[in-house]
Amino acid sequence: MNLSGKKLNFRQQKSTTSAYRALILLTLILGAVFLLRSIQQDQIRSPFLPTPTPTRISASYTLEGETQFLAGNLNEAIKAYQQAVLLEPENPELLSELARIQIYSSAQLTTDAEKRQRMEEALQSIDRAVKLSPDDSMAHAIRAFTLDWYANPSLIGDDWQKRLNEAEQEAVRALQLDNKNALALAYYAEILIDQQKFLQAGQYINQALEIDPNLMDVHRVNAYVQETLGNYGEAINEYKKAAQINPNLTFLYISIGVNYRQLKQYQIALDYFSKAVNINEQLRIRDPIPYMAIGKTYSQMGEFFAAALNVRKALTYNPTNPEVYGSLGMVYFKSRNYEGAIPALQCAVRGCDAKTSCDVRRCDPESDPTVEIQGMPLTSNTVVYYYTYGSVLAGMHRPNDTYCDEALKVLGEVRKGFAGDTTIMSIVDASEKICYSFGSKEAVNQGSGSQLVR
């Protein structure tokens, strides 16, 4: 043992710091300073900060879609469900609900072209749902609903009957899979009404009401059944029940107003159309349909100034929509403002240039963008604009102008497409007779084979 008297040291002796260790330490310090400055200048993000855009899950978009539907903002509901489908492309429930909302949103569109496009989008959605889940009763039920609304001669021409039969098959399949599916029962009743099978329709909608009286769709379909049968008071009650369940769907208030108008209770009808306007204003939706409904009601009341004012308001919301120009033309026609009716109906039927559309809208070309209008094709929904346009042109014809030449072209198209409709043909015959009496170029060109009334 060494008892030298020195204090014992049990720690390991450190060696002298090497130049290499100093260099490493200096490098680490400089690196830390550089990293701190980069974070402060946003050149490098701190790993402890949240991501700039949190990743949303499908359920989040679904909830947003449901909320927007309840709020009555169907276009935003569609966008939300589309985002949900992007995240879950093989979820048939999401696709089915997307299709249902797409179909209901078509009620807020005005032209056949817009409606057809939206319904085709709905059909694509529901076809995917049925393909993913062929034994899903709800998917088949909503496909039946989609096909029924799509089965419109104005939208798809001669294929409408085929689509309606297909809709019935889908409803039957849905009920085979689940005979207690209230929506399937309701949609089947709607299809049966469109097939004019009134007794069966009543039986199926009553079953739907017994199974689930808390569904908007069930009361809406029952209202449609009653409306078709001419029971306007009962239809109003059912539409109101549907609106109590979904109080922000403007097409329900439009339907209520239309039925009050059938009963000639015009002021109450205007109140319900105004409700639709207020909902749209709250949602900042520029929808011309309520204003067009208000305009038609004032027109039936004989208050043509108020009618024209409201339809022109609709034009400010949708200045490119030929349907609205047609509605304005009809208001002018009924008020015997034939000179005003001609350019408005021209925009609806033949289309018009930017100047004419601006003249109809009474817009300021310097502050209001001018637009050209594409005319609507002849269908059962637009034929009223065609024969009215032809009649006004014929009635306003004077020697040496070309009004009758255009009138006979338009009326000839109506004759070709609706020869079997005696009411329309009586209007066409009378208008053609006027032009024939003037000996217009178009009448002469038709020669002895003409169907003009001499």
Secondary structure, 3 states (H helix, E strand, C coil): CCCCCCCCCCCCCCCCCCHHHHHHHHHHHHHHHHHHHHHHCCCCCCCCCCCCCCCCCHHHHHHHHHHHHHHCCHHHHHHHHHHHHHHCCCCHHHHHHHHHHHHHHHHHCCCHHHHHHHHHHHHHHHHHHHHHCCCCHHHHHHHHHHHHHHCCHHHHHHHHHHHHHHHHHHHHHHHHHCCCCHHHHHHHHHHHHHCCCHHHHHHHHHHHHHHCCCCHHHHHHHHHHHHHCCCHHHHHHHHHHHHHHCCCCHHHHHHHHHHHHHCCCHHHHHHHHHHHHHHHHHHCCCCCHHHHHHHHHHHHCCCHHHHHHHHHHHHHHCCCCHHHHHHHHHHHHHCCCHHHHHHHHHHHHCEECHHHHHHHHCCCCCCCCCCCEECCCCCCCCHHHHHHHHHHHHHCCCCCCCHHHHHHHHHHHHHHHCCCCHHHHHHHHHHHHHHHHHCCHHHHHHHHHCCCCC
